[in-house]
Amino acid sequence: MKVLESDRLILRLIERRDLLFMLELRNDKRICEWIIHEPMTFESQVKWFENLKHAIYFCIELKTGERIGIIGLFEISMKHQRAKWTLKIRPDHWRKGYGGEVVKLFLNYVFNTMNINKIWGDCFSENIAEVNNLRKLGFKEEGIWNDHYFHKGKFRTAINFAMTRGEYNANH
């Protein structure tokens, strides 16, 4: 099912058939360098999918049908019209402009169709590529969390980034 489309990408709601792909993304060592998560089995991934609430996830596909990542919202609060967001792209597709392209599609949908007022997320401060991309996309730094995560044997500082619907609409 097509939901959103750009020149190169299609975003569609995740389906059961995407769970193994999502698990592969989650367990890719190159991606794990930059995210916090607990190891998950396929059975746990299925259970997560079956119990998915207050969340929406899209599979990112090239027009050829190749899956290259996921993007989504979780911890959605319709009362407060806010949510946390996530993006994972297969490392062999990094630095090809897909991240910016998919985020632009996603933000338009989130703010102007779902009626979310604010999305937020965090990243490690030393992930310079992500920090620069978030700023370039118009996300604002809302805080620095010193030694916030214990990851791979050391404490790591995170930066909280957010964007409101007003900020998005003023710049797009």
Secondary structure, DSSP 8 states (H G I E B T S, - for coil): ---EE-SSEEEEE--GGGHHHHHHHHH-HHHHTT-------HHHHHHHHHT--S-EEEEEEETTS-EEEEEEEEEEETTTTEEEEEEEE-GGGTTSSHHHHHHHHHHHHHHHTS---EEEEEEETT-HHHHHHHHHTT-EEEEEEEEEEEETTEEEEEEEEEEEHHHHHHH-
